[in-house]
Amino acid sequence: MNIKILGAFAAVALLAACSSDDKMATPAATASTSSSIVPGSQEDLVANVGDRVFYDLNMSALKTDGKATLDRQAVWLGKWAKNNVQVAGNCDERGTSEFNIALGNRRAKASRDYLVAKGVAATRISTISYGKDRPVALGSNEQAWMQNRNAITSVK
């Protein structure tokens, strides 16, 4: 009799272990999670287009990969004409605050000017410079500095 009861408990435990958790791992469940991004949102911009371009040390000239990102942003902004954006210029921690504010401003304007040249209305794009005050990567090394030399586009 005890063997039958133990067998029944084992069968119930096995079924319970296989029931709900495996459903979360199915492709359909994974697809529904990724489709939770609202089209035209900041999350959509980040996930499907890219929200930032990177610059070389003390430079505000756009690089090839930055232009490619801005090309995708221009197409996205054309599709989502109701969206206005802000482009924030950022720098690494080196240099004076005044120098980095000015450099961040040039970076933001370079990105804005590129988007305008691609057909985005200038009235839809504001710019701001944070200089070195808003690092995205902490650290005092080249890897962190490269990530902090950027212009980030945000939906407003």
Backbone hydrogen bonds in HBPLUS format (Angstrom, degrees):
<---DONOR---> <-ACCEPTOR-->    atom                        ^
c    i                          cat <-CA-CA->   ^        H-A-AA   ^      H-
h    n   atom  resd res      DA  || num        DHA   H-A  angle D-A-AA Bond
n    s   type  num  typ     dist DA aas  dist angle  dist       angle   num
A0005-ILE N   A0001-MET O   3.18 MM   4  6.54 155.6  2.24 149.4 155.9     1
A0006-LEU N   A0002-ASN O   2.93 MM   4  6.12 164.8  1.95 150.6 154.8     2
A0007-GLY N   A0003-ILE O   2.87 MM   4  5.99 153.0  1.94 144.0 152.0     3
A0008-ALA N   A0004-LYS O   2.96 MM   4  6.16 150.4  2.05 142.5 150.1     4
A0009-PHE N   A0005-ILE O   2.96 MM   4  6.26 159.9  2.00 152.8 157.7     5
A0010-ALA N   A0006-LEU O   2.94 MM   4  6.11 155.8  2.00 146.2 153.1     6
A0011-ALA N   A0007-GLY O   2.97 MM   4  6.18 153.6  2.05 144.4 151.2     7
A0012-VAL N   A0008-ALA O   3.00 MM   4  6.24 159.1  2.05 148.8 154.2     8
A0013-ALA N   A0009-PHE O   2.91 MM   4  6.08 163.0  1.94 150.2 155.1     9
A0014-LEU N   A0010-ALA O   2.92 MM   4  6.07 155.4  1.98 145.1 151.9    10
A0015-LEU N   A0011-ALA O   3.00 MM   4  6.20 161.1  2.04 148.1 152.8    11
A0016-ALA N   A0012-VAL O   2.90 MM   4  6.08 157.4  1.95 150.8 157.4    12
A0017-ALA N   A0013-ALA O   2.98 MM   4  6.12 153.2  2.05 145.2 152.0    13
A0018-CYS N   A0014-LEU O   3.22 MM   4  6.39 138.2  2.40 138.9 149.1    14
A0023-LYS N   A0020-SER O   3.24 MM   3  5.49 133.9  2.47 102.8 114.3    15
A0024-MET N   A0021-ASP O   3.19 MM   3  5.52 136.1  2.40 103.6 114.2    16
A0025-ALA N   A0022-ASP O   3.12 MM   3  5.32 144.7  2.25 102.5 112.5    17
A0026-THR N   A0023-LYS O   3.36 MM   3  5.52 166.1  2.39 105.7 109.7    18
A0029-ALA N   A0026-THR O   3.10 MM   3  5.33 119.8  2.48 102.9 116.8    19
A0030-THR N   A0026-THR O   3.07 MM   4  6.39 159.2  2.11 154.5 160.8    20
A0031-ALA N   A0027-PRO O   2.86 MM   4  6.03 156.4  1.92 149.7 155.9    21
A0032-SER N   A0028-ALA O   3.06 MM   4  6.26 152.8  2.13 143.3 150.0    22
A0033-THR N   A0029-ALA O   3.17 MM   4  6.40 144.8  2.30 141.8 150.6    23
A0034-SER N   A0030-THR O   3.15 MM   4  6.48 160.7  2.19 151.6 155.3    24
A0035-SER N   A0031-ALA O   2.98 MM   4  6.10 139.0  2.15 143.2 154.6    25
A0036-SER N   A0033-THR O   3.19 MM   3  5.44 159.6  2.23 108.3 112.0    26
A0041-SER N   A0038-VAL O   3.10 MM   3  5.59 149.5  2.19 143.9 142.1    27
A0045-LEU N   A0041-SER O   3.01 MM   4  6.39 159.0  2.06 151.4 156.5    28
A0046-VAL N   A0042-GLN O   2.95 MM   4  6.23 165.7  1.97 155.8 158.8    29
A0047-ALA N   A0043-GLU O   2.88 MM   4  5.96 170.5  1.89 150.5 153.7    30
A0048-ASN N   A0044-ASP O   2.89 MM   4  5.66 163.2  1.92 150.0 154.8    31
A0049-VAL N   A0045-LEU O   3.03 MM   4  5.09 142.7  2.17 130.9 137.4    32
A0050-GLY N   A0045-LEU O   2.77 MM   5  5.93 163.1  1.80 160.4 163.4    33
A0153-THR N   A0051-ASP O   2.65 MM 102  5.05 167.2  1.66 158.9 163.2    34
A0053-VAL N   A0151-ALA O   3.03 MM  98  5.45 152.0  2.11 145.1 153.3    35
A0151-ALA N   A0053-VAL O   2.96 MM  98  5.45 141.0  2.12 147.6 155.4    36
A0055-TYR N   A0149-ARG O   2.93 MM  94  5.42 154.8  1.99 141.0 142.5    37
A0059-MET N   A0056-ASP O   3.12 MM   3  5.33 155.6  2.18 135.2 129.9    38
A0066-GLY N   A0063-LYS O   3.10 MM   3  5.16 119.1  2.49  97.8 113.2    39
A0067-LYS N   A0063-LYS O   2.95 MM   4  6.27 154.2  2.02 155.9 163.3    40
A0068-ALA N   A0064-THR O   3.06 MM   4  6.36 151.9  2.15 145.8 153.5    41
A0069-THR N   A0065-ASP O   3.09 MM   4  6.35 154.1  2.16 142.4 148.5    42
A0070-LEU N   A0066-GLY O   2.92 MM   4  6.19 161.9  1.95 150.3 155.4    43
A0071-ASP N   A0067-LYS O   2.78 MM   4  5.99 144.7  1.91 145.3 155.4    44
A0072-ARG N   A0068-ALA O   3.14 MM   4  6.44 156.9  2.19 145.2 149.8    45
A0073-GLN N   A0069-THR O   2.92 MM   4  6.25 152.0  2.00 146.2 155.1    46
A0074-ALA N   A0070-LEU O   2.86 MM   4  6.05 153.8  1.93 146.2 152.5    47
A0075-VAL N   A0071-ASP O   3.15 MM   4  6.47 157.7  2.20 147.9 152.9    48
A0076-TRP N   A0072-ARG O   2.94 MM   4  6.15 163.0  1.97 149.5 154.7    49
A0077-LEU N   A0073-GLN O   2.75 MM   4  5.96 161.8  1.78 154.1 159.1    50
A0078-GLY N   A0074-ALA O   2.93 MM   4  6.11 141.3  2.08 139.1 149.8    51
A0079-LYS N   A0075-VAL O   3.03 MM   4  6.36 144.0  2.16 144.4 154.0    52
A0079-LYS N   A0076-TRP O   3.08 MM   3  5.08 121.3  2.44  94.5 109.1    53
A0080-TRP N   A0076-TRP O   2.90 MM   4  6.17 148.9  2.00 148.5 157.9    54
A0083-ASN N   A0080-TRP O   2.99 MM   3  5.75 162.7  2.02 123.9 129.3    55
A0156-LYS N   A0084-ASN O   2.78 MM  72  5.41 174.8  1.78 148.0 146.8    56
A0085-VAL N   A0124-ARG O   2.85 MM  39  6.25 161.4  1.88 170.1 176.3    57
A0126-SER N   A0085-VAL O   2.97 MM  41  6.45 161.9  2.01 151.5 156.3    58
A0086-GLN N   A0154-SER O   2.82 MM  68  5.25 150.9  1.91 147.6 157.5    59
A0154-SER N   A0086-GLN O   2.84 MM  68  5.25 157.3  1.89 149.6 157.4    60
A0087-VAL N   A0126-SER O   2.80 MM  39  6.27 159.4  1.84 156.2 160.2    61
A0128-ILE N   A0087-VAL O   3.04 MM  41  6.41 144.3  2.17 154.2 153.7    62
A0088-ALA N   A0152-ILE O   2.87 MM  64  5.17 164.8  1.89 143.1 145.8    63
A0152-ILE N   A0088-ALA O   2.90 MM  64  5.17 152.4  1.98 142.5 145.5    64
A0089-GLY N   A0128-ILE O   2.84 MM  39  6.30 160.1  1.88 157.8 161.4    65
A0130-TYR N   A0089-GLY O   2.97 MM  41  6.16 169.2  1.99 170.6 170.5    66
A0090-ASN N   A0150-ASN O   2.78 MM  60  5.24 157.8  1.82 172.1 164.6    67
A0091-CYS N   A0131-GLY O   2.71 MM  40  5.14 144.3  1.84 144.2 136.3    68
A0100-ASN N   A0096-THR O   3.02 MM   4  6.21 166.2  2.04 151.7 155.5    69
A0101-ILE N   A0097-SER O   2.90 MM   4  6.08 151.2  1.98 150.1 157.6    70
A0102-ALA N   A0098-GLU O   3.13 MM   4  6.34 165.5  2.15 149.2 152.8    71
A0103-LEU N   A0099-PHE O   2.90 MM   4  6.13 158.8  1.94 149.9 156.6    72
A0104-GLY N   A0100-ASN O   2.83 MM   4  5.85 161.4  1.86 143.3 149.0    73
A0105-ASN N   A0101-ILE O   2.98 MM   4  6.14 148.4  2.08 142.3 150.9    74
A0106-ARG N   A0102-ALA O   3.03 MM   4  6.36 153.4  2.10 146.1 152.7    75
A0107-ARG N   A0103-LEU O   2.95 MM   4  6.25 155.2  2.01 151.6 158.5    76
A0108-ALA N   A0104-GLY O   2.97 MM   4  6.18 163.6  2.00 149.1 153.0    77
A0109-LYS N   A0105-ASN O   2.97 MM   4  6.13 161.6  2.00 149.1 154.4    78
A0110-ALA N   A0106-ARG O   2.89 MM   4  6.01 146.7  2.00 141.5 150.8    79
A0111-SER N   A0107-ARG O   3.13 MM   4  6.41 158.9  2.18 150.1 154.3    80
A0112-ARG N   A0108-ALA O   2.93 MM   4  6.18 164.4  1.95 150.3 155.2    81
A0113-ASP N   A0109-LYS O   2.77 MM   4  5.83 167.8  1.78 149.8 153.6    82
A0114-TYR N   A0110-ALA O   3.09 MM   4  6.20 150.0  2.18 139.2 146.9    83
A0115-LEU N   A0111-SER O   3.04 MM   4  6.34 161.0  2.08 152.1 156.7    84
A0116-VAL N   A0112-ARG O   2.89 MM   4  6.18 158.4  1.94 155.9 162.4    85
A0117-ALA N   A0113-ASP O   2.93 MM   4  6.11 155.3  1.99 143.1 149.9    86
A0118-LYS N   A0114-TYR O   3.07 MM   4  6.34 129.3  2.34 137.9 151.4    87
A0118-LYS N   A0115-LEU O   3.08 MM   3  5.00 132.9  2.31  92.9 106.3    88
A0120-VAL N   A0115-LEU O   3.10 MM   5  5.63 164.7  2.12 145.5 141.3    89
A0119-GLY N   A0116-VAL O   2.94 MM   3  5.16 161.2  1.98 111.0 114.6    90
A0124-ARG N   A0121-ALA O   2.97 MM   3  5.58 162.6  2.00 118.3 124.1    91
A0125-ILE N   A0122-ALA O   3.16 MM   3  5.46 166.7  2.18 112.2 116.2    92
A0133-ASP N   A0130-TYR O   2.89 MM   3  5.54 163.1  1.91 148.4 148.3    93
A0145-TRP N   A0141-ASN O   2.93 MM   4  6.14 168.8  1.94 160.5 164.3    94
A0146-MET N   A0142-GLU O   2.88 MM   4  5.98 159.8  1.92 151.7 155.5    95
A0148-ASN N   A0144-ALA O   3.10 MM   4  6.35 141.2  2.26 146.8 157.9    96
A0148-ASN N   A0145-TRP O   3.13 MM   3  5.09 125.9  2.43  94.5 108.7    97
